[in-house]
């Protein structure tokens, strides 16, 4: 339980530093967007390549991962159905909201939780792979098409992965891992150094966006915000539990892993994606803030009842 609190403390301390930098106008008004572009185009691809190139592919699929994936898909679909059919939101806004409701913080908090709560970092690596290799590419493709000015065509649709740095880095890392070749440390060290900036830079960009933020304020995005947070913190972990317990018949350790990974808060990458595509930035920021606050309680409750 102390590891859960420690992980959240780290996140908020770095975000607080970003907040102070923004309040003091140390880096200028465009700093959040510049940092977001750095994270999206350089640091995160480097981190993904370095991580995936060392990952053993035979440890990807597990019962807890299946429960996590199914709960993620169901929650995202539920959000989109409400956003599109009830509220008539546009495609980009519905996509950002669906990501906020289901895209978990597996990169930094997830690794800490896996190490100190689940006792095995490898349990969160498949979650990261699913999000990076399948979920994020689909969502980014939708955002790219929704925000672009070009007409949709088969050629453009097929070329999207080749123009996305996250997908390029992931494919390269998987290819290296599948080849059985172990890159020398000298080759991977630059990727490790640049990739190490991904998490703190994303957190700093997030913190810099907070001055003037009022995540509980009333407004046109209030329904979107609260639906996303409720689905992320309450519904997704409960679905993972039900699927793991009654559908997949997993053991207690696997169910706990599925519930904890599903209870992780919304990733800062959702805010980075919103900045990158200039879509629903306030919604993404508010969902990240509220879910990060609420998920600590959700994980503590899960730890009490499932261990």
Secondary structure, 3 states (H helix, E strand, C coil): CHHHHHHHHHHHHHHHHHHHHHHCCCCCCCHHHHHHHHHHHHHHHHHHHHHHCCCCHHHCCCHHHHHHHHHHHHHHHHHHHHHHHHCCCCHHHHHHHHHHHHCECCCCHHHHHHHHHHCCCHHHHHHHHHHHHHHHHHHHHHHHHHHCCCCCCHHHHHHCHHHCHHHHHHHHHHHHHHHCCCCCHHHHHHHHHHHCHHHHHHHHHHHHCCCCCCCCCCCCCHHHHHHHHHHHHHHHHHHHHHHHHHHCCCCHHHHHHHHHHHHCCECHHHHHHHHHHCCCHHHHHHHHHHHHHHHHHHHHHHHHHHC
